[in-house]
Amino acid sequence: TIVLDRTASMATGEPLRWHGARRLAAILGALALVRLDGLALVAGPERVRVLSGAAAVGRLLETLEGLTNGAEAALDCLRVPVERGWPGPVLWLSDFAEPEPAALALRWLRRHGRRCVGWLPELLDDRAPRLGGRVRLRDPETGAEDVLELDAALRQAMAEELRVLARQQDAMFAAV
């Protein structure tokens, strides 16, 4: 089962993290299908596609191409495989931008005996911001915007915050 995060935070970065997540879902899903495994793609509680066999690779790619960003909560998406009784691990493609809700969803899966592997489509800017000068920042969840002067000190502080977030994300998966 592949669970694809479609939240607004996935529509950030250059290139968009959302494009990388769909590409990764295409690769992982196609590998499963050509190995003749069944595949369930969950892109929301009501956006579920079940496929099987190598001939279904085209339908997988069409489905992924047609997806847009949405606003489904992680727990709602991760409930689908459990509630439908699908066996096997869950591959969760997300930016895990908010570790606490993601951690709650992971604990819920674990309580239901499910293993989950998180895949974060990482961007170069996730390690060290390359920006300089004046930049307009926009929160994809709230739409709030601000213009900042991005100097070396702020770039260094942003890089440190990104490292803290990466450690929280790693710890979240290690704990469950």
Protein Blocks (a to p, Z undefined) as FASTA:
>chain_A
ZZddfbfklmgcjddfklmmmmmmmmmmmmmmmnopacdddebjklccddedjklmmmmm
mmmmmpccdfbdfklmmmmmmmnopgcjdddddeklalmlmmmmmmmmmmnopacddddd
ddfklmoccbecjdddddfknopacdddddfklmmmmmmmmmmmmmmmmmmmmmZZ
